[in-house]
């Protein structure tokens, strides 16, 4: 992208932008807990710190980036309203942000999105427009609405304001770890377009230089890992048909990619079965309801995808908006 500098710097994004976002969001978002369990620690042989963003307003971290972006708009843009395209959690974040700011919102969602996410967007007062992910492009659907109504797009991840808002998750992890007297050695972050990963890793690398940074994606759909390996934006070959809809964005974000390439990031992948097992473990040991995509990092940890023995590990349980049938399956094991 033309605004990305040759050294990979993204204008409008960085540790200062993350701190500014934290000030902007104060009083509007939940400072979610950083949870631990001695039983979980024993299970993996490490001290595990789980950032429970599934307890965030709207049930995921997405409110942070959406509201940060919205609060930077001028009054005319807010009055005209905002548009988002989303598999569900970003849409809910934008819908809630719009309601908090008193402006209209339209959410473009795949027809395959879990019903709970569609219903929640509508509850917050947003208009929902469904599209067929197999035959239609979500950006084109959103563009038609933008052109017709003069609204402003709030992208799900490839935007410095959104990335900075998501980075406040990392600031809170750093503050809470220090309150516990702990210094994380390793961080695992669920990754779709990369906005959360870029924000959290930027914040934590600033607080704890030398961290081992890992992103976690669905097996067979590791578009960000492939993007990091090739240095160019990669896309999934087709829409994922598994359980991790929260990580099903079609392509990696160019700006998050530029940020992550300047950190020592390793890509990990997990399967649906590993994620279901992690959801069950989160329920038993942490008393958390976590959706499949939100449990990917915990799944990578529990399935031994990275050696963390003797370390302090931070990870983000990024969302908890799960269909009841899927959750029953997770708890059945």
C-alpha positions in Angstrom: 0.0 0.0 0.0 1.2 3.5 -0.8 1.0 4.8 2.7 3.2 2.0 4.1 6.8 3.3 4.5 9.8 1.5 3.0 10.8 0.4 6.5 7.4 -1.1 7.2 6.1 1.7 9.4 2.4 2.4 9.1 1.4 6.1 9.4 -1.0 6.6 12.3 -0.1 3.4 14.0 2.5 2.6 16.7 2.9 2.5 20.5 1.9 6.2 20.8 -1.3 5.6 18.8 -2.1 2.7 21.0 -1.7 4.8 24.1 -3.9 7.5 22.6 -6.5 4.9 21.8 -6.4 3.7 25.4 -7.1 7.3 26.6 -9.9 7.7 24.0 -11.6 4.4 25.0 -11.4 4.9 28.8 -14.8 4.6 30.3 -16.3 3.0 27.1 -14.7 -0.5 27.1 -14.3 -3.2 29.8 -10.8 -3.7 31.2 -11.2 -7.4 30.9 -9.5 -9.8 33.4 -6.3 -11.6 32.9 -7.1 -15.0 34.2 -5.0 -18.0 35.3 -5.6 -21.5 36.6 -3.1 -23.7 38.5 -4.6 -26.7 36.8 -4.0 -25.2 33.4 -0.5 -24.2 34.4 0.2 -27.8 35.4 -1.3 -29.1 32.2 1.1 -27.3 30.0 4.0 -26.8 32.3 4.0 -23.0 32.2 2.4 -20.0 33.9 -0.5 -19.2 31.5 -2.2 -15.8 31.5 -5.5 -15.7 29.5 -6.8 -12.2 28.5 -10.6 -12.8 28.6 -11.8 -10.6 25.8 -14.8 -12.9 25.5 -16.1 -10.8 28.5 -15.7 -7.6 26.5 -18.9 -5.6 25.7 -20.4 -7.4 22.6 -18.4 -10.5 23.5 -15.2 -9.8 21.7 -12.2 -7.4 21.4 -13.6 -5.9 18.2 -15.4 -3.0 20.0 -12.0 -1.5 20.9 -10.9 -0.9 17.3 -14.3 0.0 16.0 -15.0 2.6 18.6 -11.5 4.1 18.4 -11.9 4.6 14.7 -15.4 6.0 15.1 -14.3 8.5 17.7 -11.7 10.0 15.3 -14.4 10.9 12.8 -15.8 14.5 12.6 -19.4 15.3 13.4 -20.6 15.3 9.7 -19.2 11.8 9.1 -20.7 10.5 12.3 -24.1 12.0 11.4 -24.0 10.3 7.9 -23.2 6.9 9.6 -20.8 4.0 9.2 -20.6 0.7 7.3 -18.6 -2.4 8.2 -18.2 -5.8 6.6 -17.7 -8.7 9.0 -18.1 -12.3 9.8 -19.8 -11.2 13.0 -17.6 -9.9 15.8 -16.4 -6.8 14.0 -20.0 -6.1 13.0 -21.1 -6.3 16.5 -18.3 -4.0 17.6 -19.2 -1.4 15.0 -22.9 -1.7 15.8 -22.3 -1.1 19.5 -19.8 1.7 18.8 -22.4 3.4 16.6 -25.0 3.1 19.2 -22.6 4.6 21.9 -21.8 7.5 19.5 -25.4 7.9 18.4 -24.9 7.4 14.6 -26.4 5.0 12.0 -24.6 1.8 11.1 -25.0 -0.8 8.3 -23.3 -4.2 8.8 -22.5 -6.4 5.7 -22.4 -10.0 6.8 -22.0 -13.4 5.1 -25.2 -15.4 5.0 -23.2 -18.2 6.8 -22.5 -16.0 9.9 -23.7 -17.6 13.2 -27.2 -16.5 14.0 -26.2 -15.1 17.4 -23.8 -12.6 15.7 -26.5 -11.4 13.2 -29.1 -11.0 15.9 -26.6 -9.2 18.2 -25.8 -6.6 15.4 -29.5 -6.0 15.1 -30.0 -5.7 18.8 -27.5 -2.9 18.9 -29.6 -1.1 16.3 -27.6 -1.7 13.1 -29.1 -2.6 9.8 -27.7 -5.9 8.5 -27.2 -6.7 4.8 -26.4 -10.4 4.1 -24.4 -11.6 1.1 -23.3 -15.0 -0.3 -19.6 -15.5 0.4 -19.3 -18.1 -2.3 -20.5 -15.7 -5.1 -20.3 -12.2 -3.8 -17.4 -10.0 -2.6 -18.1 -8.3 0.7 -16.1 -5.2 -0.1 -18.1 -4.6 -3.3 -21.4 -5.0 -1.4 -20.2 -2.5 1.2 -18.9 -0.1 -1.5 -22.3 0.1 -3.1 -23.8 1.1 0.2 -21.1 3.7 0.8 -21.6 5.3 -2.6 -25.3 5.3 -2.3 -25.6 6.7 1.3 -22.4 8.7 1.8 -21.4 6.7 4.8 -17.9 6.0 6.1 -16.3 2.5 6.1 -14.8 1.1 9.3 -12.6 -1.7 8.1 -12.2 -4.9 10.3 -8.4 -4.8 10.5 -6.5 -3.0 7.8 -6.7 0.4 9.3 -4.3 2.1 11.7 -7.1 3.4 14.0 -8.6 -0.1 14.3 -5.2 -1.6 14.9 -4.4 0.9 17.6 -7.7 0.2 19.3 -7.0 -3.5 19.3 -3.5 -2.8 20.7 -5.1 -1.6 23.9 -5.6 -5.3 24.7 -1.8 -5.6 24.8 -1.4 -2.6 27.0 -3.8 -4.1 29.5 -2.0 -7.4 29.4 1.2 -5.6 30.2 -0.3 -3.7 33.1 -2.0 -6.7 34.6 1.0 -8.9 34.2 3.1 -6.3 36.1 0.5 -6.1 38.8 1.0 -9.9 39.2 4.8 -9.4 39.3 5.1 -11.4 36.1 7.1 -10.9 32.9 5.7 -12.8 29.9 8.2 -14.7 27.7 5.7 -15.8 25.0 2.5 -14.4 23.5 0.0 -16.2 21.3 -2.7 -14.2 19.4 -5.5 -15.4 17.2 -5.2 -14.0 13.7 -7.4 -13.4 10.7 -6.6 -10.1 9.0 -4.0 -9.3 11.6 -5.3 -6.2 13.3 -5.4 -7.7 16.8 -2.1 -9.5 16.4 -0.3 -6.3 15.1 -1.7 -4.3 18.0 -1.1 -6.7 20.8 2.4 -7.7 19.7 3.4 -4.0 19.2 2.2 -3.2 22.7 3.8 -6.2 24.4 7.1 -5.9 22.5 7.3 -2.4 23.8 6.6 -3.5 27.4 8.6 -6.7 27.3 11.3 -6.7 24.6 12.4 -10.1 23.4 9.1 -11.8 23.6 8.5 -14.9 21.5 5.5 -13.8 19.3 3.1 -16.3 17.8 0.0 -15.9 15.6 -2.5 -18.7 15.4 -4.7 -19.5 12.4 -7.0 -22.3 11.2 -5.2 -25.3 9.6 -5.1 -24.9 5.9 -6.1 -21.3 6.0 -2.9 -19.7 7.4 -2.9 -16.7 5.1 -1.0 -14.4 7.5 1.8 -17.0 8.0 2.1 -17.4 4.2 2.1 -13.6 3.9 4.9 -13.3 6.4 6.9 -16.0 4.6 6.5 -14.4 1.1 6.4 -10.7 2.1 3.2 -10.1 0.1 -0.5 -10.2 1.0 -1.9 -13.7 0.6 -5.5 -14.9 0.5 -7.3 -18.1 1.4 -8.0 -20.3 -1.6 -11.7 -20.3 -0.7 -13.8 -19.4 2.3 -13.1 -21.7 5.2 -15.9 -24.1 5.9 -14.8 -25.0 9.5 -15.8 -23.7 12.9 -13.5 -20.8 13.2 -15.6 -18.2 11.4 -14.1 -15.4 13.4 -10.8 -16.2 11.7 -12.3 -16.6 8.2 -11.4 -13.3 6.5 -10.4 -13.8 2.9 -7.0 -12.1 3.0 -4.4 -10.8 5.3 -4.3 -7.1 5.9 -1.5 -5.2 4.2 -0.9 -2.8 7.2 -0.9 -5.6 9.8 1.4 -7.6 7.7 3.9 -4.7 7.4 3.8 -4.3 11.2 4.2 -8.1 11.9 7.1 -8.4 9.5 9.1 -6.2 11.8 8.6 -8.5 14.8 9.9 -12.0 15.1 6.6 -13.7 14.5 6.0 -17.5 14.1 2.8 -18.8 12.6 0.9 -21.7 14.2 -2.2 -23.6 13.0 -5.0 -25.5 14.8 -7.8 -27.8 13.7 -11.5 -27.7 14.5 -11.1 -30.7 16.9 -8.2 -29.0 18.7 -10.3 -25.8 19.1 -13.3 -27.8 20.4 -11.1 -29.4 23.0 -9.7 -26.0 24.0 -13.3 -24.6 24.4 -14.1 -27.4 26.8 -10.9 -26.8 28.7 -11.7 -23.0 29.0 -15.1 -24.0 30.4 -13.7 -26.4 32.9 -10.6 -24.6 34.2 -11.3 -20.9 33.5 -15.2 -20.9 33.6 -15.1 -19.1 30.3 -17.4 -19.4 27.3 -15.1 -19.0 24.2 -16.1 -19.3 20.6 -14.0 -21.5 18.2 -11.9 -18.7 16.7 -11.5 -17.1 20.1 -10.0 -20.4 21.4 -7.4 -20.9 18.7 -4.4 -19.7 20.8 -5.4 -21.8 23.8 -5.8 -24.7 21.4 -2.3 -24.2 20.0 -1.0 -24.1 23.6 -2.9 -27.2 24.7 -2.0 -29.2 21.6 1.7 -28.6 22.1 2.3 -26.5 18.9 4.9 -24.4 20.8 7.3 -25.4 23.6 6.4 -23.2 26.6 7.7 -25.3 29.5 8.9 -23.2 32.3 7.8 -19.9 30.7 5.2 -17.2 31.3 2.7 -17.3 28.4 0.1 -14.7 27.6 -2.7 -15.4 25.2 -6.0 -13.7 24.1 -9.4 -15.5 24.4 -10.6 -13.1 21.7 -14.4 -13.8 21.5 -17.2 -15.7 23.1 -20.1 -15.5 20.6 -20.6 -19.2 19.9 -23.7 -21.0 18.6 -25.3 -23.3 21.2 -25.0 -26.4 19.0 -21.2 -25.9 18.6 -20.8 -25.2 22.3 -22.7 -28.4 23.2 -20.3 -30.3 20.9 -17.3 -28.7 22.7 -18.6 -29.7 26.1 -19.5 -33.2 25.1 -15.9 -34.4 25.1 
